[in-house]
């Protein structure tokens, strides 16, 4: 099982432990880990709760595969630049949503790693002037080239939904860039030819996915476990 670490919060932990107890009652050996995806080659700030259950014995997750995190620069700097609202001709997923003139002005006033707090007062939304609004400092933000990206969500190509601004180009990240930051292969095709193209639907697939390299680490952990018990 893979899910959010918040399952271990005080509010949810009782339910989680009941689930663990039910697995143990069914004679499973249960182990769980909070895994930092960037330690397994995912260029992203994403911690996940991973639970293993096996009747052969406890399963350990493999040691981290990456000492130095892969940065946003490592992951996407090589991609061809595109403008706000533009799609690269030979890659329909390297497509950036078109910003309104006001939001285009806002991102032009946003430095790398910055957000709305660096804007002139005339550009700041009224909601961010309230006490609660000041807490949401990452919305309309740009990523930093030499750090991992923020967590990719189902709204990962929307400038107003988080720190999803490109580090240097005046636009939100493209679907392709979001997929790469989830460690999908660069040519991975999310397009279903039987359906109308929908960036919203594809962004939801990308944001909800288990990062590919984390999935590989989990799969290898299970494979090693099966080998240890002569089952593979």
Secondary structure as UniProt FT lines:
FT   STRAND          2..3
FT   HELIX           5..8
FT   HELIX           10..25
FT   TURN            26..27
FT   STRAND          29..36
FT   HELIX           37..40
FT   STRAND          47..54
FT   HELIX           72..76
FT   TURN            77..78
FT   TURN            84..85
FT   STRAND          87..88
FT   TURN            89..90
FT   STRAND          91..95
FT   HELIX           101..108
FT   TURN            112..113
FT   HELIX           116..118
FT   HELIX           121..123
FT   HELIX           126..129
FT   TURN            131..132
FT   HELIX           133..135
FT   TURN            139..140
FT   TURN            145..146
FT   TURN            154..157
FT   HELIX           159..161
FT   HELIX           175..181
FT   TURN            182..183
FT   TURN            186..187
FT   TURN            193..194
FT   HELIX           199..208
FT   HELIX           212..228
FT   TURN            229..230
//
